[in-house]
Amino acid sequence: MTLDEILSQVAGGFQFTSLSLDHVLRAVLVLIIGVVVIKLVQRAVERILSRNTALDPIHRYLRSAVSIVLWLLLALVLLGSLGVELTSIIALLSVAGLAVSLALQNSLSNLAGGIVLLVSKPFSTGDYVEIGSVTGTVSMIGLSYSTLITVENKEIYIPNSQLSSATIINYTRLGKRRMELTFSASYGDPIETVKAALQDAVDQFPTILTDPAPEIRLCSYGESGVNYLIRAWTTTADYWDTYYRLLEAVLPAFQRRGVSMPYPQMDVHIVSSPQRRGELPENRP
């Protein structure tokens, strides 16, 4: 069925075949009951939305969408009570809805993704997150796009359809983070001495939490030295400052304890080759 055929049927459907006083009274009754039902449903939706704070940013849009759907249904019921043929009208609305949905496919996908984010709440405004190859602080969660501010002060807009299906790492939600730093010491340095030097470096920072307690372990044997691992917990706000300051504190701690930090090196041995048979020795008179 073409669009012209649908429009012609709709125009024909608006011809009131048998409009009578009974139809009018029935329509008035339907209108009164419909208005009352719409008001009750709107109040119920308002109560439900007020209890769900996660949907605060889209309360206005949801209320508008519910009102439009309810009034549209009431209009269709009224037309039916007046004897109007609704089949063609519903067909026209279906075609129009399909055309709009195809035209706004990306926008509707982003809108659906925004609703998923607001309901599931994988992050909130102010959280430091990693999404794919992008890391930054969430500055805004919108219906279509969300915004991150990177450490370079770049503002990045990400479609919500991508966010709702991406792997999201939230570094802020739990309030604390664990850092892992690896350092190398010479094979000639006693293990306990190296651990004591690393403990001296850790003890300089009150921002390192005591619960869970820091761990210092021998983790591997490298080509140039023995590798030691520090695992320490800090609050999310203190993480990066403590991370870099701890890196700076380890070398002086090694020097105070007499621990040497190795670096890649190569030993070259020069061996003289034996004299080849039949060759006269050099400097022979």
C-alpha positions in Angstrom: 0.0 0.0 0.0 1.4 3.4 -1.1 1.4 6.5 1.0 -1.2 8.1 -1.3 -3.5 5.2 -0.8 -3.1 5.4 2.9 -3.8 9.2 2.9 -6.9 8.6 0.7 -8.2 6.0 3.1 -7.5 8.3 6.1 -9.5 11.1 4.4 -12.3 8.6 3.7 -12.2 7.4 7.3 -12.9 10.8 8.6 -16.3 10.8 7.0 -18.8 10.2 9.8 -21.0 7.4 8.6 -23.6 7.5 11.2 -23.1 10.4 13.6 -25.9 10.5 16.1 -26.7 11.8 19.6 -25.7 8.5 21.0 -22.3 8.8 19.5 -21.9 12.3 20.8 -22.9 11.3 24.4 -20.6 8.4 24.2 -17.7 10.6 23.1 -18.4 13.1 25.9 -18.4 10.3 28.4 -15.1 8.8 27.0 -13.6 12.3 27.1 -14.4 12.8 30.7 -13.2 9.4 31.8 -10.1 9.7 29.6 -9.1 13.1 31.1 -9.5 11.6 34.6 -7.5 8.5 33.8 -4.7 10.7 32.2 -4.5 12.8 35.3 -4.2 9.7 37.5 -1.6 8.2 35.3 0.4 11.4 35.2 0.4 11.6 39.0 1.5 8.0 39.3 4.3 8.6 36.8 5.4 11.7 38.8 5.5 9.7 42.0 7.6 7.0 40.4 10.0 9.5 38.8 10.4 11.4 42.1 11.6 8.2 43.8 14.2 7.4 41.2 16.8 10.1 41.5 18.9 8.4 38.8 16.5 9.7 36.1 16.5 13.3 37.4 18.1 14.7 34.2 15.3 13.3 32.0 12.2 13.7 34.2 10.9 16.5 32.0 11.3 14.5 28.8 9.7 11.3 30.3 6.7 13.3 31.6 6.2 14.9 28.2 6.5 11.6 26.4 4.0 9.9 28.6 1.5 12.9 28.3 1.8 12.8 24.5 1.1 9.1 24.3 -1.8 9.3 26.6 -3.5 12.2 24.8 -2.9 10.5 21.5 -4.6 7.3 22.7 -7.5 9.4 24.0 -7.9 11.1 20.7 -8.0 7.8 18.9 -10.6 6.4 21.3 -12.7 9.5 20.8 -12.6 9.2 17.0 -13.6 5.6 17.3 -16.5 6.4 19.5 -17.7 8.9 16.9 -17.7 6.2 14.2 -14.4 7.1 12.5 -12.6 4.2 10.9 -9.2 4.0 12.7 -7.5 1.3 10.6 -6.1 3.8 8.1 -5.1 6.3 10.7 -3.2 3.7 12.7 -1.5 2.6 9.4 -0.5 6.2 8.7 0.8 6.6 12.2 2.8 3.4 11.8 4.4 4.6 8.6 5.2 8.0 10.1 6.7 6.4 13.1 8.9 4.1 11.0 10.0 7.0 8.9 10.9 9.1 12.0 12.7 6.2 13.7 14.8 5.6 10.5 15.7 9.3 10.2 16.6 9.6 13.9 18.2 6.2 14.3 21.5 7.5 15.6 19.9 10.1 17.9 17.5 7.5 19.3 20.4 5.1 19.8 22.3 7.8 21.8 19.1 8.6 23.7 18.6 5.0 24.7 22.3 4.8 25.7 21.9 7.9 27.9 18.9 6.3 29.7 20.9 3.1 30.2 23.8 5.2 31.7 21.4 7.1 34.0 19.8 4.0 35.3 22.9 1.8 35.7 25.1 4.7 36.8 28.6 3.3 35.9 30.0 6.7 36.7 28.9 10.1 38.0 29.9 13.6 37.4 33.4 14.2 38.8 34.6 10.5 38.5 37.9 9.8 36.9 37.3 7.0 34.3 38.9 5.1 31.5 36.8 4.4 28.4 38.7 2.6 25.7 41.7 4.7 24.9 40.3 7.8 26.6 40.8 8.7 30.2 39.5 11.8 32.0 37.1 13.3 34.5 33.4 13.2 33.8 32.1 16.7 33.5 28.6 16.1 32.1 26.2 13.2 31.4 23.7 14.3 28.8 20.9 12.5 27.0 22.9 12.1 23.7 26.5 12.8 24.7 28.7 12.7 27.8 31.8 14.8 28.3 35.2 14.0 29.7 37.9 16.5 30.6 41.4 14.9 30.1 44.5 15.8 32.2 45.7 17.9 29.2 42.4 19.9 29.6 40.9 18.6 26.5 37.1 18.3 26.4 36.0 15.1 24.7 32.3 14.4 23.7 31.5 10.7 23.5 28.1 9.4 22.1 26.1 7.6 24.8 25.5 4.7 22.4 29.2 4.0 22.5 29.4 4.5 26.3 26.6 2.1 27.0 28.4 -0.8 25.2 32.0 0.1 26.1 34.2 -1.3 28.9 34.4 1.4 31.6 37.0 1.6 34.3 36.0 3.8 37.2 39.0 4.9 39.3 37.0 7.0 41.7 34.0 4.9 42.7 35.7 2.8 45.4 37.6 5.7 47.0 41.1 4.2 47.0 43.6 2.7 44.5 46.6 0.4 44.7 49.9 1.4 43.0 52.4 -1.2 41.9 56.1 0.0 41.4 59.0 -2.3 40.4 62.6 -1.5 41.3 65.9 -3.3 40.6 68.8 -3.9 42.9 72.2 -5.5 42.4 72.6 -9.3 42.9 75.3 -8.5 45.4 72.9 -6.6 47.8 71.2 -8.6 50.5 67.5 -9.1 50.1 66.6 -7.8 53.6 68.7 -4.6 53.0 66.9 -3.8 49.8 63.5 -4.4 51.4 64.5 -2.2 54.3 65.5 0.6 51.9 62.2 0.3 50.1 60.3 0.4 53.4 62.2 3.6 54.3 60.9 5.2 51.2 57.3 4.0 51.8 57.4 5.3 55.4 58.0 8.8 54.2 54.4 9.2 52.9 51.4 9.4 55.3 49.2 9.3 52.3 50.0 5.6 51.9 47.3 3.7 53.8 48.2 1.3 56.5 45.1 -0.8 55.9 45.6 -2.7 53.7 49.3 -2.6 54.7 52.0 -1.9 52.0 53.7 -5.0 50.5 57.3 -5.3 49.5 58.2 -8.5 47.6 61.0 -9.9 45.5 59.2 -10.5 42.3 61.7 -11.7 39.7 65.3 -12.1 38.7 66.4 -10.0 35.8 69.4 -9.9 33.5 71.1 -7.1 35.4 69.6 -7.3 38.8 66.9 -8.6 41.2 63.5 -7.0 40.8 61.4 -5.9 43.8 57.7 -5.0 43.9 56.0 -2.4 46.0 52.2 -2.6 46.4 50.7 0.3 48.3 47.2 1.7 48.7 46.2 5.4 48.7 43.1 7.4 48.3 42.1 8.2 44.7 42.8 11.9 45.3 46.4 11.2 46.5 47.2 8.5 44.0 49.3 10.4 41.3 51.1 12.7 43.7 52.1 9.8 45.9 53.1 7.7 42.9 55.6 10.2 41.5 57.0 11.2 44.9 57.6 7.6 45.8 59.5 7.1 42.6 61.7 10.0 43.5 62.2 8.8 47.1 63.5 5.3 46.3 66.9 6.2 44.8 68.0 8.3 47.9 66.8 5.5 50.2 69.0 3.0 48.2 71.9 5.3 48.5 71.5 5.7 52.3 71.5 1.9 52.7 74.3 1.3 50.3 72.1 -0.5 47.7 73.2 -0.1 44.1 70.6 0.2 41.3 71.9 -1.7 38.3 71.6 -0.8 34.7 72.1 -2.8 31.5 75.7 -3.4 30.8 77.9 -5.6 28.6 81.3 -7.2 29.4 83.5 -7.5 26.3 86.6 -9.8 26.5 89.3 -9.6 23.8 91.0 -12.9 23.1 94.0 -13.0 20.8 93.6 -15.7 18.0 96.2 -18.5 17.7 98.8 -18.1 14.9 97.6 -19.7 11.7 99.7 -22.6 10.3 102.3 -21.6 7.8 102.2 -17.9 8.6 105.5 -16.3 9.4 105.4 -14.6 12.8 105.5 -10.8 12.8 108.7 -8.9 13.5 110.9 -12.0 12.7 114.4 -11.0 11.7 
